[in-house]
Amino acid sequence: MAHRTVLLVLFDGVQSLDVTGPVEVFAGADLQAGAPGETYRIHTASLDGWPVRTSSGLTLVPDHALVDAPAPHTLIVPGGRGSRGPDPRVLDWLREHGPRADRLVSVCTGAILLAEAGLLDGHRVTTHWAYCERLARDHPAVEVDPDPIYVRDGRVATSAGVTAGIDLALALVEEDVGREAALAVARHLVVFLRRPGNQAQFSAQLSAQTARRAPLRDVQQWITEHPGDDLCVERLAARARLSPRHFARAFQAETGTTPGRYVDSVRLEHARRLLEDTTDGVEEIARSSGYGTPEAMRRAFMKTLGTPPTEYRRRFHPLTSAP
């Protein structure tokens, strides 16, 4: 098998992990092959070939200036503060060279650079959750999906914030050289081989606001730790020492969602994680997640995810998902 050239674009203000995460994955896959450069040849390039300072203060020394960089099979554009005010010459280079790459990849807000270069029009993409609204507003020809940790749309692959770039890189390695190689890299890096691409970028607890008042925060924590309990408004209000009506109003005002919707999201997330990470039966998972019956859990999965629990497990459990 011929090697694949991977080129990462560097710039001042780049997020260091957006660069080093994918580099470690592709370099690890290369090591699995037993000979450096046999599977991947990894290059970095900055605009003029000068060192760049990352958003955390680290200095990265590129291999090339962009004009001298080798033609890439996989072109990776990381994110970071520097992606929000790019040098126009970087965009010009992307416009010229991006269409020539077999795979065009972004990590985090690197999607903003690709969009500003006109390379994402007509594609479904994602980026860091905090910038999805901006990306959609500024580039209406781009279909922005704020939920998944990564999205593959033809030759374009985009990932959410920071560590999601590792998940996407593992998926690309699995596609290139097989599941066993990707699994070996994941084990070495002590990460999951496959966080499903459509896994939410952040949990129910993070997607909702954290309540300001301690009694309401305590209720949020209680819901997270006891999804299988009776979590009706009356019982939650009693824990907060408020009347049900006052509790419901205060909870929505401080978290941005109703108690019922928050409970639903926590239960769904709990059930998804058990389906992904355990061999527990569907009936046991339904009970421990607060659904009571497998049918109630199936309805919740179909409504939110469009797939039943058994199919979700088949696709995303490491022992049952297809290579």
ABEGO torsion letter per residue (X at the ends): XBBBBBBBBBBBGBBAAAAAAAAAAAAAAAAAAGBBGAABBBBBBBAAGBBBBBAAGBBBBBABBAAABBBBABBBBBBEAAAABBBAAAAAAAAAAAAABABBBBBEAAAAAAAAAGAABGBBBBBBAAAAAAAAAABAABBBBAABABBBBEABBBBBBGAAAAAAAAAAAAAAAEAAAAAAAAAAAGBBABBBAABBABBAAAABBBBABAAAAAAAAAAAABAABBABAAAAAAAAGBBAAAAAAAAAAAAGBBAAAAAAAAAAAAAAAAAAABABBAAAAAAAAGAGBAAAAAAAAAAAAGBBAAAAAAAABAAABBX
